[in-house]
């Protein structure tokens, strides 16, 4: 089971893009780190998550 933002989740076989969309994230407004490495946005749609992955997702929000 992969760990995403500290929580175990069944995501094996999902791409980063499909996970983000399913969870309501805007892929253009997040940064994704897998195993301590920042993933380039261009790789989101072709990166498939595995059971061993540790993923951190940071969403950018505006404010003022």
Backbone as JSON Lines, residues from 0, in Angstrom:
{"i":0,"aa":"X","n":[0.84,-1.17,0.0],"ca":[0.0,0.0,0.0],"c":[0.9,1.24,0.0]}
{"i":1,"aa":"X","n":[0.65,2.15,-0.91],"ca":[1.43,3.38,-1.0],"c":[1.05,4.31,0.16]}
{"i":2,"aa":"X","n":[1.94,5.22,0.49],"ca":[1.68,6.22,1.52],"c":[1.65,7.58,0.84]}
{"i":3,"aa":"X","n":[0.51,8.27,0.94],"ca":[0.34,9.58,0.32],"c":[0.03,10.59,1.41]}
{"i":4,"aa":"X","n":[0.88,11.59,1.5],"ca":[0.77,12.62,2.56],"c":[0.58,11.97,3.93]}
{"i":5,"aa":"X","n":[1.34,10.9,4.17],"ca":[1.34,10.25,5.47],"c":[0.23,9.23,5.7]}
{"i":6,"aa":"X","n":[-0.65,9.06,4.72],"ca":[-1.78,8.14,4.86],"c":[-1.67,6.98,3.88]}
{"i":7,"aa":"X","n":[-1.83,5.74,4.35],"ca":[-1.8,4.6,3.43],"c":[-3.01,4.61,2.5]}
{"i":8,"aa":"X","n":[-2.76,4.35,1.22],"ca":[-3.85,4.34,0.24],"c":[-3.59,3.27,-0.8]}
{"i":9,"aa":"X","n":[-4.67,2.69,-1.3],"ca":[-4.61,1.71,-2.39],"c":[-4.62,2.48,-3.7]}
{"i":10,"aa":"X","n":[-3.46,2.67,-4.28],"ca":[-3.37,3.45,-5.52],"c":[-2.53,2.74,-6.58]}
{"i":11,"aa":"X","n":[-2.16,1.49,-6.32],"ca":[-1.3,0.78,-7.24],"c":[-1.93,0.77,-8.64]}
{"i":12,"aa":"X","n":[-1.13,1.11,-9.63],"ca":[-1.58,1.12,-11.01],"c":[-2.18,2.44,-11.47]}
{"i":13,"aa":"X","n":[-2.44,3.37,-10.55],"ca":[-2.98,4.68,-10.93],"c":[-1.84,5.6,-11.34]}
{"i":14,"aa":"X","n":[-2.11,6.45,-12.3],"ca":[-1.14,7.48,-12.63],"c":[-1.3,8.63,-11.64]}
{"i":15,"aa":"X","n":[-0.29,9.45,-11.56],"ca":[-0.36,10.64,-10.7],"c":[-1.53,11.51,-11.15]}
{"i":16,"aa":"X","n":[-1.67,11.74,-12.45],"ca":[-2.76,12.59,-12.96],"c":[-4.12,12.04,-12.55]}
{"i":17,"aa":"X","n":[-4.34,10.74,-12.73],"ca":[-5.65,10.18,-12.4],"c":[-5.93,10.28,-10.9]}
{"i":18,"aa":"X","n":[-4.93,10.09,-10.08],"ca":[-5.1,10.24,-8.63],"c":[-5.46,11.68,-8.28]}
{"i":19,"aa":"X","n":[-4.72,12.63,-8.83],"ca":[-4.97,14.04,-8.53],"c":[-6.39,14.44,-8.91]}
{"i":20,"aa":"X","n":[-6.82,14.06,-10.1],"ca":[-8.16,14.41,-10.57],"c":[-9.22,13.75,-9.69]}
{"i":21,"aa":"X","n":[-9.02,12.48,-9.35],"ca":[-9.98,11.77,-8.51],"c":[-10.13,12.43,-7.15]}
{"i":22,"aa":"X","n":[-9.04,12.97,-6.61],"ca":[-9.07,13.59,-5.29],"c":[-9.41,15.08,-5.33]}
{"i":23,"aa":"X","n":[-9.66,15.63,-6.53],"ca":[-10.08,17.01,-6.65],"c":[-8.97,18.03,-6.73]}
{"i":24,"aa":"X","n":[-7.74,17.58,-6.94],"ca":[-6.62,18.5,-7.11],"c":[-6.57,19.0,-8.54]}
{"i":25,"aa":"X","n":[-6.12,20.21,-8.74],"ca":[-5.82,20.74,-10.06],"c":[-4.34,20.43,-10.32]}
{"i":26,"aa":"X","n":[-4.04,19.51,-11.25],"ca":[-2.64,19.12,-11.49],"c":[-1.7,20.3,-11.78]}
{"i":27,"aa":"X","n":[-2.24,21.4,-12.29],"ca":[-1.41,22.56,-12.58],"c":[-1.04,23.34,-11.31]}
{"i":28,"aa":"X","n":[-1.73,23.06,-10.2],"ca":[-1.53,23.84,-8.97],"c":[-0.97,23.01,-7.82]}
{"i":29,"aa":"X","n":[-0.28,21.92,-8.17],"ca":[0.33,21.09,-7.12],"c":[1.78,20.78,-7.48]}
{"i":30,"aa":"X","n":[2.51,20.38,-6.46],"ca":[3.85,19.8,-6.64],"c":[3.77,18.39,-6.06]}
{"i":31,"aa":"X","n":[4.38,17.44,-6.74],"ca":[4.34,16.05,-6.3],"c":[5.77,15.55,-6.12]}
{"i":32,"aa":"X","n":[5.99,14.91,-4.98],"ca":[7.28,14.32,-4.66],"c":[7.07,12.82,-4.45]}
{"i":33,"aa":"X","n":[7.89,12.03,-5.11],"ca":[7.83,10.58,-4.93],"c":[9.21,10.11,-4.49]}
{"i":34,"aa":"X","n":[9.25,9.46,-3.34],"ca":[10.51,8.94,-2.82],"c":[11.56,10.02,-2.64]}
{"i":35,"aa":"X","n":[11.14,11.22,-2.26],"ca":[12.08,12.3,-2.0],"c":[12.51,13.09,-3.23]}
{"i":36,"aa":"X","n":[11.97,12.75,-4.39],"ca":[12.32,13.45,-5.63],"c":[11.1,14.18,-6.18]}
{"i":37,"aa":"X","n":[11.27,15.45,-6.54],"ca":[10.19,16.21,-7.16],"c":[9.95,15.66,-8.56]}
{"i":38,"aa":"X","n":[8.68,15.4,-8.85],"ca":[8.29,14.86,-10.15],"c":[7.93,16.01,-11.08]}
{"i":39,"aa":"X","n":[8.55,16.08,-12.27],"ca":[8.18,17.14,-13.22],"c":[6.73,16.96,-13.66]}
{"i":40,"aa":"X","n":[6.0,18.06,-13.82],"ca":[4.59,18.0,-14.22],"c":[4.38,17.21,-15.51]}
{"i":41,"aa":"X","n":[5.32,17.28,-16.4],"ca":[5.2,16.57,-17.67],"c":[5.14,15.05,-17.47]}
{"i":42,"aa":"X","n":[5.62,14.58,-16.33],"ca":[5.65,13.14,-16.05],"c":[4.41,12.64,-15.29]}
{"i":43,"aa":"X","n":[3.52,13.53,-14.85],"ca":[2.36,13.11,-14.06],"c":[1.52,12.05,-14.77]}
{"i":44,"aa":"X","n":[1.26,12.25,-16.05],"ca":[0.34,11.34,-16.76],"c":[0.97,9.99,-17.09]}
{"i":45,"aa":"X","n":[2.28,9.89,-17.03],"ca":[2.92,8.61,-17.36],"c":[3.56,7.92,-16.15]}
{"i":46,"aa":"X","n":[3.46,8.54,-14.98],"ca":[4.03,7.95,-13.77],"c":[2.95,7.14,-13.06]}
{"i":47,"aa":"X","n":[3.18,5.83,-12.97],"ca":[2.24,4.92,-12.32],"c":[2.74,4.63,-10.91]}
{"i":48,"aa":"X","n":[1.84,4.76,-9.95],"ca":[2.22,4.54,-8.55],"c":[2.27,3.05,-8.22]}
{"i":49,"aa":"X","n":[3.19,2.72,-7.32],"ca":[3.39,1.35,-6.86],"c":[3.12,1.27,-5.36]}
{"i":50,"aa":"X","n":[2.99,0.05,-4.86],"ca":[2.7,-0.18,-3.44],"c":[3.79,0.37,-2.53]}
{"i":51,"aa":"X","n":[5.02,0.43,-3.0],"ca":[6.14,0.87,-2.17],"c":[6.33,2.38,-2.15]}
{"i":52,"aa":"X","n":[5.57,3.12,-2.95],"ca":[5.79,4.55,-3.1],"c":[5.41,5.34,-1.85]}
{"i":53,"aa":"X","n":[6.21,6.35,-1.58],"ca":[5.91,7.36,-0.58],"c":[5.74,8.67,-1.34]}
{"i":54,"aa":"X","n":[4.54,9.22,-1.31],"ca":[4.19,10.37,-2.15],"c":[3.77,11.54,-1.26]}
{"i":55,"aa":"X","n":[4.26,12.71,-1.6],"ca":[3.82,13.94,-0.94],"c":[3.24,14.85,-2.01]}
{"i":56,"aa":"X","n":[2.07,15.4,-1.73],"ca":[1.41,16.33,-2.65],"c":[1.22,17.65,-1.92]}
{"i":57,"aa":"X","n":[1.69,18.72,-2.53],"ca":[1.55,20.05,-1.95],"c":[0.73,20.88,-2.93]}
{"i":58,"aa":"X","n":[-0.39,21.4,-2.45],"ca":[-1.26,22.23,-3.28],"c":[-0.95,23.7,-3.03]}
{"i":59,"aa":"X","n":[-0.89,24.47,-4.09],"ca":[-0.63,25.9,-3.99],"c":[-1.97,26.62,-3.91]}
{"i":60,"aa":"X","n":[-2.08,27.56,-2.99],"ca":[-3.29,28.34,-2.83],"c":[-2.94,29.81,-2.88]}
{"i":61,"aa":"X","n":[-3.86,30.59,-3.42],"ca":[-3.65,32.03,-3.48],"c":[-4.18,32.69,-2.21]}
{"i":62,"aa":"X","n":[-3.76,33.86,-2.0],"ca":[-4.23,34.6,-0.83],"c":[-3.76,36.04,-0.89]}
{"i":63,"aa":"X","n":[-4.12,36.76,0.08],"ca":[-3.69,38.14,0.01],"c":[-3.84,38.88,1.27]}
